Amino acid sequence: MIFAVGMFDRKQSGTIDLHEFQALWKYVTDWQNCFRSFDRDNSGTIDRNELKTALTTFGNRAVSFSLCLSMSLYLSLCLCP
């Protein structure tokens, strides 16, 4: 959350005012809506195929190998103690 405050703290005060908070809230809700648009089965998660569709939509054409590699690395990091 510190990252989000830093992104929207225009005055570099270490805090955000009401207008900065409104911008932060819009940013979060835009990303939620984006996520939901690719969560085709409404599972609350994005599977490999849904993520591939999202990345392709955003212009990443060389998705398959890099997606497979990224997911494998992520899962190995998450599942290993």
NULO-444967 format. One line per field, with one value per residue: residue in three letters; x negated, y, z negated of N, C-alpha, C in turn. Coordinates in steps of 0.2 Angstrom, whole numbers, plus 5000, padded with zeros to 4 digits. Each point is the difference from the previous one (the first is absolute). Layout:
BEGIN
res = [ALA|...]
n_c1 = [X|...]
n_c2 = [Y|...]
n_c3 = [Z|...]
ca_c1 = [X|...]
ca_c2 = [Y|...]
ca_c3 = [Z|...]
c_c1 = [X|...]
c_c2 = [Y|...]
c_c3 = [Z|...]
END
This chain:
BEGIN
res = [MET|ILE|PHE|ALA|VAL|GLY|MET|PHE|ASP|ARG|LYS|GLN|SER|GLY|THR|ILE|ASP|LEU|HIS|GLU|PHE|GLN|ALA|LEU|TRP|LYS|TYR|VAL|THR|ASP|TRP|GLN|ASN|CYS|PHE|ARG|SER|PHE|ASP|ARG|ASP|ASN|SER|GLY|THR|ILE|ASP|ARG|ASN|GLU|LEU|LYS|THR|ALA|LEU|THR|THR|PHE|GLY|ASN|ARG|ALA|VAL|SER|PHE|SER|LEU|CYS|LEU|SER|MET|SER|LEU|TYR|LEU|SER|LEU|CYS|LEU|CYS|PRO]
n_c1 = [4996|4994|4999|5007|4998|4994|5004|5004|4995|5004|5002|4999|5006|5000|5005|5007|5002|5006|4998|4994|5004|5003|4994|4998|5006|5000|4993|5001|5005|4996|4995|5004|5002|4993|4998|5005|4998|4994|5003|5000|4997|4998|4994|4999|4998|4994|5002|4996|5005|5003|4994|4999|5006|4999|4995|5004|5006|4995|5000|4999|4997|4995|5006|5002|4994|5000|5006|4998|4995|5003|5005|4996|4997|5006|5003|4994|5000|5006|4998|4994|4999]
n_c2 = [4994|5000|4995|4998|5001|4997|4995|5001|5000|5004|5001|4994|5000|4994|5004|4998|5005|5003|5004|5000|4999|5005|5003|4999|5002|5005|5001|4999|5004|5004|4998|5001|5005|5002|4998|5003|5005|4998|5000|4996|4995|5007|4997|5006|4995|5002|4996|4995|4997|5002|4999|4995|4999|5001|4996|4995|5001|5000|4996|4995|5000|5001|4998|4995|5001|5006|4999|4995|5003|5005|4997|4996|5005|5003|4995|5000|5006|4999|4994|5004|4997]
n_c3 = [5000|4997|5005|4998|4994|5001|5004|4995|4996|5003|4994|5000|4997|5003|5002|5000|5003|4999|5004|4997|4995|5003|5002|4994|4997|5005|4998|4994|5001|5004|4996|4996|5003|5000|4994|4998|5004|4997|4994|5006|4996|4999|5001|5002|5005|5002|5004|5002|5002|4994|4997|5004|4999|4993|5000|5004|4997|4996|5005|4995|5005|4996|4999|5004|5003|5000|5002|5004|5002|5001|5002|5004|5001|5001|5003|5003|5001|5002|5003|5001|4994]
ca_c1 = [5004|4995|4999|5005|5000|4994|5002|5005|4998|4997|4996|4994|5001|5001|5007|5004|5006|5006|5000|4995|5004|5005|4996|4997|5006|5002|4995|5002|5006|4998|4996|5005|5004|4996|4999|5007|5002|4997|5003|5005|5005|5002|4998|4996|4993|4999|4996|4995|5003|5003|4995|4998|5005|4999|4993|5000|5004|4996|4995|4995|5002|4995|5003|5000|4994|4998|5005|4999|4994|5002|5005|4996|4996|5004|5002|4995|4998|5006|5001|4995|4999]
ca_c2 = [5006|5006|5001|5003|5007|5004|5002|5005|5005|5005|5005|4996|5001|4994|4999|5001|5004|4997|5000|4995|4994|4999|4997|4993|4996|4999|4995|4994|4997|4998|4994|4995|4999|4996|4994|4996|4999|4994|4994|4998|4996|5003|4996|5004|4999|4999|4994|5001|5002|5006|5004|5000|5005|5007|5002|5001|5006|5005|5000|4996|4994|4994|4998|4993|4998|5005|4999|4993|5001|5005|4996|4995|5004|5003|4994|4996|5005|5000|4994|4997|5004]
ca_c3 = [5000|5000|5007|5003|4997|5003|5006|5000|4996|5005|4996|4997|4993|4997|4999|5006|4999|5003|5007|5002|4998|5005|5006|4998|5000|5007|5003|4997|5003|5007|5000|4998|5006|5005|4997|5001|5007|5003|4996|5004|4996|4994|4994|4995|5001|5007|5002|5005|5006|4999|4999|5007|5004|4998|5002|5007|5001|4998|5005|4999|5005|4999|4993|4997|4997|4994|4995|4997|4996|4994|4996|4996|4995|4995|4996|4996|4994|4996|4997|4996|4994]
c_c1 = [4996|4999|5005|5001|4995|5002|5005|4998|4996|4996|4994|5000|5000|5007|5003|5006|5006|4999|4995|5003|5005|4997|4998|5006|5002|4995|5002|5006|5000|4997|5005|5005|4997|5000|5007|5001|4996|5001|5006|5005|5002|4998|4996|4993|4999|4995|4996|5003|5003|4994|4997|5004|4999|4993|5000|5004|4996|4994|4994|5001|4995|5002|4998|4994|4999|5006|4999|4994|5002|5004|4996|4995|5004|5002|4995|4998|5006|5001|4994|4999|4994]
c_c2 = [5006|5002|5005|5007|5004|5002|5006|5006|5006|5005|4997|5002|4994|4998|5002|5004|4997|5000|4994|4993|4998|4997|4993|4995|4998|4995|4993|4997|4999|4994|4994|4998|4997|4993|4996|4999|4994|4994|4998|4996|5002|4996|5004|5000|5000|4994|5002|5003|5007|5005|5001|5005|5007|5003|5002|5007|5006|5001|4996|4993|4994|4998|4993|4998|5004|4999|4993|5001|5004|4996|4995|5003|5002|4994|4997|5005|5000|4994|4997|5004|5003]
c_c3 = [5000|5007|5003|4997|5004|5007|5001|4996|5004|4996|4997|4992|4996|4998|5006|4998|5003|5007|5002|4998|5005|5006|4998|5001|5007|5003|4998|5003|5007|5000|4998|5006|5006|4999|5002|5007|5003|4996|5003|4996|4993|4993|4995|5001|5008|5002|5005|5007|5000|5000|5007|5004|4998|5002|5008|5001|4998|5005|5000|5005|4999|4993|4998|4996|4994|4995|4996|4995|4994|4995|4996|4995|4995|4995|4996|4994|4995|4996|4996|4994|4999]
END
